[in-house]
Amino acid sequence: SIGRTWIWDNGQFGIAGLNSVHLRAHYLTATFADYLNNPAWMEDANPVPFSRFKQKCGTGATPIMITRLYVNNFRCLVAFEAKFESLGLLCGPNGSGKSSVFDVLKLIRDLATAEAVLGGEGPRDIRELEFTNWLDSTVQEFELTVRKNDHEFEYKLHIEQRHDDVKPRVVFESATCDGRSLFTRDLEGVSFVRADGTKSSFPLDWRQAALGSIQPYGSLRDTEILQDTLRNTLILRPNPRSMELESKGESRRPTLSMDNLLAWYRNLAQEQEWTDILRESLKEVWPDFVAFRQQDTGINAKTLQLRFDSDQGREAGLYSFHQLSDGEKALLALYMIRAALESGRNGIVFIDEPDNYVGLPELQPWVLAMCELLDEDHQAILISHHPEVLENIGDEYGSYLWRDNHTSPTRIGPLRIPEGLSAGEAIRRGWL
């Protein structure tokens, strides 16, 4: 609970506080005002019978998943459509467009969460658009479908850059829930229908996406689902060689290359559940691992230390982050990601080649642990050429991307491993 005391007593929930409070647990947001203000649902005014709470609010986590991506006129992606389940694997030769799929998702996320603007100079900003070489169009089209329980949300974003010396701009944007319009946006501004049925609109800078600027209340409340989904989606291409050796603050989300890994750790380490999950997971691959410790290195600066069992004394088993190998840093990052999923901190992750830098003995347990975790409440989409990843995930979860030549668009289809061959053999023969 947040800011309130909850009591379990003889099958009932008791609450001390105001008549209207919000429970945020397991991804639920439920208002108790309905119960506390309705005598038919109350027994002695308070507590509320749990059976009635359960009936109205549901139980467990609220499943949220990105199920579809459509892209047009971005690099080699032309009228490209990909569909996703809770677990997915993108395979294909170099240059087939796999990483471009993730780059599009990052572009959409950063714009739609107001972390980036078009034509800006910031590290996340989109300074210029990357068009398909052989098309004349100056507009890029993106569509994203999100499913929550039985509801389907669709977000569309069209951006334009008419000339190299003109900054890009948003020319169209819309969001719907089960086909019902939440808002539309064009060069004139953002339009929506209020709860009372009246039409309303407001102007917006062409460089900004409307989704990241909207306050989700009234008739726009459902936009919060899209905002939260994108805000909590991790899109990663881990590179241990770029990881900073100390952090000067906290980060709620890792960057694409995870160079702010230690800043992300500082933020996550405040949640005991996440810390416990990470520690126990690492003990599976590093049996001598004992614990973490954050060490001050300056004003507001910290590094991460890992302690291992040692018969040479306590200090002999203490390793600072900079003393870890590239593979150990990468493995730590992968298990931090998994712990973020299991603890509920994040629900969706896209990882580009998680097998880079990580040896087979360490990679297999992580892949299996991820597969065990994934269900309707967690989603992971990976890019990999590694036979161990393919064989453990299974070709039924795979998609194959290819291009006929360098001036043809990316195509996508089911992953097919020839009968009688392992994934490793298919890769060695150049068939994957």
Buried (B, 14 or more C-beta within 10 A) or exposed (E): EEEEEBEEEEEBBEBEEEEEBBBEEEBBEBEBEBBBEEEEBBEEEBBBBBEBBEEBBEEEBBBBBBBBBBBBBBBBBBEBEBEBEBBBBBBBEEBBBBBBBBBBBBBBBBBBBBBBBBBBEEEBBBEEBBBBEEEEEBBBBBBBBBBBEEEBBBBBBBBBBEEEEEBBBBBBBBBBBEEEEBBBBEEEEBBBBEEEEEEBEEEBEBBBBBBBBBEBEEBBEBBBBBBBBBBBBBBBBBBBEBBBBBBBEBBEBBBBBBBBBBBBBBBBBEBEEBBEBBBEBBEEBBEEBBEBEBEEBEEEBBBBBBBBEEEEEEEEBBBBBEEBEBBBBBBBBBBBBBBBBBBBBBBBBBBBBBBBBBEEEBBBBBBEBBBEBBEBBBBBBBBBBBBBBBBBBBBEBBBBBBBEEEEEBBBBEEBEBEEEBEBBBBBEEEEB
